[in-house]
Amino acid sequence: MKRKRLDRDKWGFQGFPYAQMRVDLPEFHGMASMIQLLSGDYCYWETPKAGKVPVCGKGMTWLQLVPDDQHRLITVKYLPNGKPSLWYVDVIITPQGDVKIDDREELEAAYASGDMTEEQYRRTLAEGEKIVQDMCTDIRQLKKWCKGIYRHVQSRLQAPDTFRKNEKRG
């Protein structure tokens, strides 16, 4: 299993504009970060319905959300035109309706090796099922939900003296 965090220390994105902030909206309470990819070749993941889906490249923006009281990190990867390319939450979700569980073999290996207790394993499986239920049943609603948060974060980043880019805030 991977440890989820917003500090980018091992991502290789230190040179790109980054902002992190607390967000409290009726539809979302938690931490949000935004990374703007100013350069770089496009990398793709292959999906059954959407085909080759861009996950990073020049002009893309990543919005990352850590909801309060939930055990997930949601990454929305936006294309330069502002449309989502995909959502990643250890489940890959595309606007075209792809839903793929990712990293399942890592979970199984951690459990088999004793790095996870049975209780942790069961909670992780239950969280995965909840992610699919919460996020994959209505892609249109998921898009709308993320777009509202994205706009809120963007507006805060544009407001003078309310937030400094490239500075982590708690």
Backbone as CSV, one residue per row, in Angstrom:
resi,resn,N_x,N_y,N_z,CA_x,CA_y,CA_z,C_x,C_y,C_z
1,MET,0.833,-1.182,0.000,0.000,0.000,0.000,0.872,1.238,0.000
2,LYS,0.383,2.260,-0.649,1.108,3.521,-0.694,0.594,4.444,0.389
3,ARG,1.495,5.232,0.949,1.109,6.246,1.917,0.731,7.501,1.144
4,LYS,-0.447,8.051,1.392,-0.939,9.226,0.669,-0.605,10.490,1.439
5,ARG,-0.019,11.478,0.752,0.292,12.750,1.366,0.363,13.836,0.308
6,LEU,0.248,15.066,0.761,0.224,16.187,-0.161,1.556,16.940,-0.214
7,ASP,2.587,16.482,0.461,3.804,17.285,0.532,4.759,17.107,-0.642
8,ARG,4.484,16.249,-1.584,5.199,16.098,-2.842,6.659,15.697,-2.688
9,ASP,7.118,15.255,-1.524,8.539,15.027,-1.313,9.132,13.938,-2.201
10,LYS,8.350,13.025,-2.679,8.879,11.952,-3.520,8.233,11.917,-4.912
11,TRP,7.476,12.941,-5.270,6.739,12.916,-6.535,7.540,13.401,-7.726
12,GLY,8.523,14.251,-7.512,9.244,14.838,-8.635,8.561,16.068,-9.213
13,PHE,7.627,16.677,-8.486,6.904,17.856,-8.964,7.304,19.126,-8.229
14,GLN,8.452,19.112,-7.557,8.833,20.261,-6.749,8.979,21.546,-7.557
15,GLY,9.297,21.471,-8.834,9.501,22.664,-9.640,8.243,23.283,-10.207
16,PHE,7.094,22.712,-9.933,5.847,23.212,-10.507,5.048,24.004,-9.479
17,PRO,4.263,24.993,-9.937,3.410,25.736,-9.006,2.501,24.786,-8.222
18,TYR,2.479,25.003,-6.933,1.754,24.130,-6.009,1.121,24.981,-4.931
19,ALA,-0.087,24.650,-4.568,-0.754,25.331,-3.464,-1.535,24.301,-2.672
20,GLN,-1.620,24.528,-1.386,-2.365,23.643,-0.503,-3.181,24.501,0.445
21,MET,-4.407,24.114,0.692,-5.275,24.919,1.547,-6.365,24.073,2.182
22,ARG,-6.920,24.613,3.226,-8.093,24.050,3.885,-9.321,24.549,3.126
23,VAL,-10.259,23.634,2.839,-11.494,23.994,2.140,-12.684,23.571,2.997
24,ASP,-13.592,24.486,3.215,-14.832,24.188,3.935,-15.998,24.730,3.132
25,LEU,-16.600,23.852,2.352,-17.772,24.152,1.545,-18.896,23.218,1.982
26,PRO,-20.135,23.538,1.658,-21.210,22.603,2.007,-20.972,21.193,1.446
27,GLU,-20.370,21.112,0.244,-20.187,19.818,-0.400,-18.833,19.152,-0.122
28,PHE,-17.919,19.887,0.536,-16.605,19.307,0.819,-15.933,20.013,1.979
29,HIS,-15.431,19.221,2.909,-14.621,19.705,4.023,-13.345,18.880,4.040
30,GLY,-12.198,19.561,3.947,-10.932,18.846,3.995,-9.809,19.685,3.415
31,MET,-8.719,19.005,3.090,-7.560,19.661,2.497,-7.615,19.504,0.984
32,ALA,-7.129,20.543,0.302,-7.051,20.508,-1.155,-5.682,21.014,-1.570
33,SER,-5.149,20.425,-2.623,-3.918,20.948,-3.210,-4.100,21.011,-4.713
34,MET,-3.326,21.894,-5.320,-3.381,22.022,-6.772,-1.954,22.094,-7.295
35,ILE,-1.672,21.295,-8.309,-0.371,21.290,-8.970,-0.613,21.627,-10.438
36,GLN,0.126,22.589,-10.954,0.030,22.963,-12.368,1.281,22.452,-13.073
37,LEU,1.091,21.586,-14.048,2.217,21.018,-14.788,2.552,21.938,-15.955
38,LEU,3.649,22.638,-15.835,4.025,23.654,-16.825,4.824,23.079,-17.988
39,SER,5.373,21.902,-17.817,6.170,21.288,-18.866,6.076,19.771,-18.723
40,GLY,6.685,19.082,-19.652,6.736,17.627,-19.579,5.947,16.965,-20.686
41,ASP,6.474,15.826,-21.117,5.788,15.020,-22.121,4.548,14.387,-21.505
42,TYR,3.587,14.098,-22.340,2.380,13.437,-21.872,2.643,11.960,-21.632
43,CYS,2.119,11.462,-20.509,2.117,10.038,-20.196,0.659,9.607,-20.152
44,TYR,0.415,8.377,-20.546,-0.962,7.883,-20.681,-1.149,6.567,-19.946
45,TRP,-2.381,6.326,-19.500,-2.809,5.020,-19.025,-3.840,4.521,-20.025
46,GLU,-3.800,3.262,-20.319,-4.747,2.639,-21.253,-5.971,2.156,-20.473
47,THR,-7.156,2.513,-20.959,-8.400,2.080,-20.332,-9.318,1.489,-21.407
48,PRO,-10.203,0.572,-21.024,-11.060,-0.077,-22.027,-11.983,0.866,-22.790
49,LYS,-12.683,1.749,-22.098,-13.668,2.615,-22.754,-13.056,3.897,-23.306
50,ALA,-12.229,4.555,-22.507,-11.679,5.850,-22.906,-10.444,5.719,-23.787
51,GLY,-9.825,4.557,-23.806,-8.592,4.381,-24.569,-7.412,4.970,-23.822
52,LYS,-6.511,5.638,-24.549,-5.341,6.265,-23.934,-5.767,7.536,-23.207
53,VAL,-5.576,7.551,-21.899,-6.000,8.677,-21.070,-4.761,9.394,-20.532
54,PRO,-4.630,10.704,-20.793,-3.474,11.432,-20.261,-3.529,11.540,-18.740
55,VAL,-2.384,11.259,-18.097,-2.305,11.379,-16.645,-1.378,12.506,-16.216
56,CYS,-0.448,12.896,-17.088,0.397,14.051,-16.807,0.971,14.569,-18.118
57,GLY,1.299,15.833,-18.124,1.871,16.470,-19.293,1.667,17.968,-19.228
58,LYS,2.393,18.666,-20.066,2.365,20.120,-20.083,0.937,20.663,-20.177
59,GLY,0.612,21.582,-19.262,-0.695,22.231,-19.284,-1.749,21.569,-18.424
60,MET,-1.471,20.370,-17.908,-2.454,19.697,-17.053,-2.398,20.281,-15.642
61,THR,-3.488,20.123,-14.921,-3.587,20.535,-13.523,-4.117,19.361,-12.720
62,TRP,-3.515,19.135,-11.573,-3.998,18.093,-10.669,-4.627,18.757,-9.454
63,LEU,-5.854,18.385,-9.159,-6.534,18.794,-7.934,-6.563,17.572,-7.031
64,GLN,-6.036,17.725,-5.821,-6.036,16.613,-4.880,-6.863,16.982,-3.668
65,LEU,-7.689,16.048,-3.234,-8.626,16.289,-2.142,-8.477,15.206,-1.079
66,VAL,-8.354,15.642,0.171,-8.329,14.725,1.307,-9.530,15.100,2.175
67,PRO,-10.652,14.401,1.987,-11.847,14.726,2.762,-11.668,14.408,4.245
68,ASP,-12.208,15.276,5.090,-12.208,15.003,6.524,-12.923,13.685,6.798
69,ASP,-12.452,12.966,7.779,-13.111,11.754,8.285,-13.292,10.658,7.240
70,GLN,-12.450,10.660,6.218,-12.467,9.579,5.236,-11.033,9.122,5.025
71,HIS,-10.869,7.927,4.554,-9.548,7.346,4.349,-9.252,7.256,2.864
72,ARG,-9.172,8.438,2.225,-8.910,8.448,0.790,-8.278,9.759,0.362
73,LEU,-7.542,9.676,-0.706,-6.980,10.837,-1.389,-7.518,10.783,-2.804
74,ILE,-8.247,11.814,-3.190,-8.860,11.887,-4.517,-7.998,12.801,-5.377
75,THR,-7.543,12.298,-6.516,-6.788,13.125,-7.455,-7.601,13.250,-8.731
76,VAL,-7.903,14.489,-9.118,-8.583,14.761,-10.383,-7.526,15.341,-11.310
77,LYS,-7.334,14.714,-12.453,-6.326,15.154,-13.409,-7.048,15.872,-14.552
78,TYR,-6.843,17.202,-14.601,-7.525,18.036,-15.579,-6.643,18.291,-16.801
79,LEU,-7.258,18.265,-17.955,-6.594,18.609,-19.207,-6.461,20.130,-19.304
80,PRO,-5.625,20.631,-20.205,-5.489,22.087,-20.343,-6.811,22.804,-20.638
81,ASN,-7.784,22.115,-21.244,-9.077,22.740,-21.533,-10.019,22.748,-20.325
82,GLY,-9.543,22.260,-19.171,-10.342,22.277,-17.951,-11.248,21.081,-17.760
83,LYS,-11.229,20.138,-18.687,-12.052,18.928,-18.548,-11.249,17.850,-17.834
84,PRO,-11.936,17.054,-16.988,-11.201,15.995,-16.297,-10.780,14.880,-17.255
85,SER,-9.552,14.453,-17.111,-9.033,13.319,-17.858,-9.391,12.028,-17.122
86,LEU,-9.188,12.055,-15.790,-9.558,10.909,-14.950,-9.525,11.306,-13.496
87,TRP,-10.104,10.443,-12.683,-10.050,10.540,-11.231,-9.276,9.329,-10.758
88,TYR,-8.455,9.521,-9.725,-7.691,8.410,-9.177,-7.835,8.394,-7.663
89,VAL,-8.296,7.261,-7.135,-8.486,7.077,-5.696,-8.168,5.620,-5.373
90,ASP,-7.074,5.081,-5.892,-6.809,3.642,-5.940,-7.894,2.941,-6.747
91,VAL,-8.771,3.718,-7.286,-9.732,3.319,-8.307,-9.534,4.330,-9.427
92,ILE,-9.373,3.853,-10.643,-9.244,4.741,-11.798,-10.628,4.899,-12.399
93,ILE,-11.061,6.148,-12.541,-12.389,6.460,-13.066,-12.207,7.430,-14.225
94,THR,-12.823,7.153,-15.353,-12.752,8.084,-16.480,-14.139,8.663,-16.749
95,PRO,-14.193,9.821,-17.399,-15.481,10.411,-17.762,-16.306,9.488,-18.668
96,GLN,-15.638,8.581,-19.372,-16.331,7.668,-20.277,-16.917,6.453,-19.548
97,GLY,-16.653,6.327,-18.229,-17.254,5.254,-17.449,-16.339,4.109,-17.085
98,ASP,-15.045,4.222,-17.357,-14.117,3.188,-16.896,-14.047,3.214,-15.381
99,VAL,-14.020,2.047,-14.760,-13.792,1.907,-13.331,-12.851,0.715,-13.168
100,LYS,-11.644,1.000,-12.677,-10.638,-0.046,-12.521,-10.013,0.069,-11.141
101,ILE,-10.047,-1.023,-10.385,-9.399,-1.063,-9.083,-7.897,-1.148,-9.328
102,ASP,-7.135,-0.265,-8.689,-5.686,-0.226,-8.884,-4.996,-0.671,-7.592
103,ASP,-3.810,-1.185,-7.717,-2.958,-1.555,-6.588,-3.510,-2.692,-5.730
104,ARG,-4.415,-3.487,-6.256,-4.978,-4.593,-5.476,-3.895,-5.609,-5.104
105,GLU,-2.938,-5.828,-6.041,-1.879,-6.792,-5.749,-0.992,-6.314,-4.600
106,GLU,-0.798,-5.000,-4.459,-0.040,-4.465,-3.323,-0.769,-4.721,-2.011
107,LEU,-2.072,-4.567,-2.027,-2.882,-4.826,-0.851,-2.773,-6.297,-0.448
108,GLU,-2.934,-7.182,-1.407,-2.861,-8.619,-1.126,-1.484,-9.001,-0.594
109,ALA,-0.425,-8.433,-1.174,0.942,-8.734,-0.734,1.182,-8.232,0.691
110,ALA,0.678,-7.052,1.010,0.840,-6.503,2.358,0.131,-7.378,3.383
111,TYR,-1.038,-7.865,3.042,-1.785,-8.728,3.952,-1.088,-10.083,4.106
112,ALA,-0.666,-10.661,2.994,-0.007,-11.966,3.020,1.313,-11.929,3.799
113,SER,2.026,-10.815,3.725,3.324,-10.708,4.407,3.193,-10.368,5.888
114,GLY,1.980,-10.022,6.332,1.780,-9.655,7.719,1.973,-8.171,7.995
115,ASP,2.193,-7.376,6.929,2.328,-5.929,7.105,0.996,-5.282,7.477
116,MET,-0.101,-6.004,7.238,-1.447,-5.532,7.591,-2.114,-6.586,8.453
117,THR,-2.870,-6.120,9.416,-3.685,-7.057,10.186,-4.932,-7.411,9.379
118,GLU,-5.643,-8.421,9.820,-6.889,-8.778,9.135,-7.884,-7.635,9.214
119,GLU,-7.915,-6.944,10.357,-8.825,-5.811,10.528,-8.488,-4.690,9.540
120,GLN,-7.213,-4.363,9.385,-6.797,-3.338,8.425,-7.159,-3.752,7.003
121,TYR,-6.946,-5.004,6.694,-7.267,-5.534,5.368,-8.757,-5.399,5.084
122,ARG,-9.585,-5.800,6.033,-11.046,-5.707,5.852,-11.510,-4.256,5.726
123,ARG,-10.928,-3.362,6.543,-11.291,-1.938,6.457,-10.905,-1.356,5.103
124,THR,-9.757,-1.777,4.594,-9.306,-1.291,3.294,-10.233,-1.767,2.188
125,LEU,-10.628,-3.028,2.236,-11.575,-3.543,1.241,-12.908,-2.802,1.327
126,ALA,-13.372,-2.555,2.548,-14.639,-1.840,2.731,-14.536,-0.411,2.197
127,GLU,-13.395,0.247,2.421,-13.208,1.612,1.897,-13.215,1.599,0.372
128,GLY,-12.580,0.591,-0.227,-12.596,0.473,-1.687,-14.005,0.336,-2.234
129,GLU,-14.812,-0.476,-1.572,-16.212,-0.642,-1.990,-16.974,0.675,-1.832
130,LYS,-16.690,1.393,-0.747,-17.365,2.677,-0.512,-16.956,3.707,-1.571
131,ILE,-15.686,3.716,-1.968,-15.224,4.628,-3.014,-15.979,4.367,-4.308
132,VAL,-16.093,3.102,-4.681,-16.823,2.753,-5.906,-18.274,3.200,-5.793
133,GLN,-18.903,2.930,-4.659,-20.303,3.323,-4.449,-20.460,4.850,-4.476
134,ASP,-19.574,5.571,-3.783,-19.682,7.029,-3.669,-19.356,7.756,-4.970
135,MET,-18.389,7.240,-5.727,-17.842,8.021,-6.825,-18.124,7.472,-8.217
136,CYS,-18.476,6.227,-8.333,-18.549,5.619,-9.664,-19.961,5.370,-10.171
137,THR,-20.960,5.676,-9.397,-22.325,5.396,-9.829,-22.929,6.518,-10.662
138,ASP,-22.412,7.747,-10.496,-22.935,8.891,-11.249,-21.778,9.805,-11.632
139,ILE,-21.153,9.521,-12.764,-19.983,10.262,-13.212,-20.317,11.741,-13.443
140,ARG,-21.510,12.016,-13.943,-21.920,13.405,-14.164,-21.929,14.195,-12.848
141,GLN,-22.447,13.571,-11.799,-22.472,14.219,-10.481,-21.057,14.365,-9.932
142,LEU,-20.210,13.371,-10.145,-18.817,13.449,-9.709,-18.115,14.620,-10.380
143,LYS,-18.331,14.772,-11.678,-17.752,15.897,-12.430,-18.196,17.235,-11.834
144,LYS,-19.488,17.357,-11.585,-20.065,18.587,-11.053,-19.491,18.897,-9.664
145,TRP,-19.401,17.882,-8.815,-18.869,18.038,-7.467,-17.430,18.550,-7.516
146,CYS,-16.601,17.916,-8.333,-15.195,18.307,-8.449,-15.038,19.691,-9.078
147,LYS,-15.873,20.000,-10.052,-15.790,21.305,-10.719,-16.046,22.440,-9.736
148,GLY,-17.009,22.252,-8.828,-17.290,23.273,-7.819,-16.110,23.495,-6.890
149,ILE,-15.475,22.425,-6.467,-14.309,22.538,-5.590,-13.147,23.164,-6.352
150,TYR,-12.956,22.731,-7.608,-11.884,23.268,-8.453,-12.032,24.782,-8.599
151,ARG,-13.234,25.232,-8.893,-13.480,26.676,-9.053,-13.211,27.437,-7.760
152,HIS,-13.613,26.854,-6.638,-13.381,27.483,-5.346,-11.878,27.633,-5.079
153,VAL,-11.123,26.567,-5.297,-9.673,26.613,-5.085,-9.031,27.628,-6.021
154,GLN,-9.420,27.609,-7.296,-8.879,28.568,-8.274,-9.168,30.006,-7.849
155,SER,-10.386,30.276,-7.389,-10.731,31.648,-7.002,-9.911,32.088,-5.789
156,ARG,-9.660,31.195,-4.867,-8.829,31.550,-3.712,-7.391,31.798,-4.123
157,LEU,-6.922,31.076,-5.116,-5.550,31.272,-5.580,-5.396,32.605,-6.310
158,GLN,-6.475,33.092,-6.910,-6.432,34.362,-7.647,-6.604,35.568,-6.737
159,ALA,-7.162,35.374,-5.554,-7.416,36.491,-4.641,-6.103,36.995,-4.046
160,PRO,-5.849,38.297,-4.123,-4.598,38.839,-3.579,-4.554,38.729,-2.050
161,ASP,-3.380,38.414,-1.557,-3.101,38.404,-0.119,-3.913,37.411,0.705
162,THR,-4.608,36.492,0.067,-5.338,35.512,0.869,-4.622,34.175,0.922
163,PHE,-3.710,33.962,0.004,-3.028,32.684,-0.045,-1.747,32.832,-0.838
164,ARG,-0.675,32.277,-0.356,0.593,32.346,-1.078,0.867,31.003,-1.736
165,LYS,1.119,31.026,-3.018,1.413,29.813,-3.758,2.754,29.244,-3.321
166,ASN,2.911,27.939,-3.545,4.133,27.207,-3.225,4.443,27.219,-1.739
167,GLU,3.437,27.422,-0.915,3.630,27.399,0.516,2.570,26.486,1.100
168,LYS,3.007,25.523,1.882,2.058,24.618,2.507,1.383,25.322,3.670
169,ARG,0.108,25.080,3.798,-0.648,25.633,4.914,-1.425,24.525,5.583
170,GLY,-1.618,24.613,6.840,-2.370,23.602,7.572,-3.659,24.114,8.083
